[in-house]
């Protein structure tokens, strides 16, 4: 699954064994021509899956099996790939939902604006929403100026910030509509005084 404008970069990787490629976004004729680079793959638009029910065969997984390799920030040295087992996603996300007052409800929404190569985007947004049956939203980037309006736009009840994101938010001058938002929980990592 990739943003359609990144298809030329993926095509540069050579003969990749994809059976299906799901594209998001509008594409130019040049990008559509690159589909010939993947003769084995069927192309689908992400929008075509809206409202579809899941189907297919069940897969047996062990909680200790690696499900992803995510990269550290490199704060204390070179960036390193960290093998993440399935349990990281599911157990942390379940616990995340349990600790909040009244839990997380199906009619609520999560808001995320951190890069998806960071595990925070998954265990604080996507997986808690999946486990609760709630909605998860992913913004392309963090914006100090637009953060609260984006929360309102998505009707988000839960969010998280990393690093200095919350410091920048706290440094903003107060606005009349600051308290006018549906946010119920906000996790800040690292916690600040």
Helices and strands as residue ranges (DSSP letters): E 2-3, G 4-6, H 7-11, E 20-24, H 29-33, G 34-37, E 42-45, G 46-49, E 66-71, E 81-85, H 86-99, E 109-112, H 119-121, I 122-126, H 127-132, E 135-138, H 147-154, E 158-162, H 165-170, E 185-189
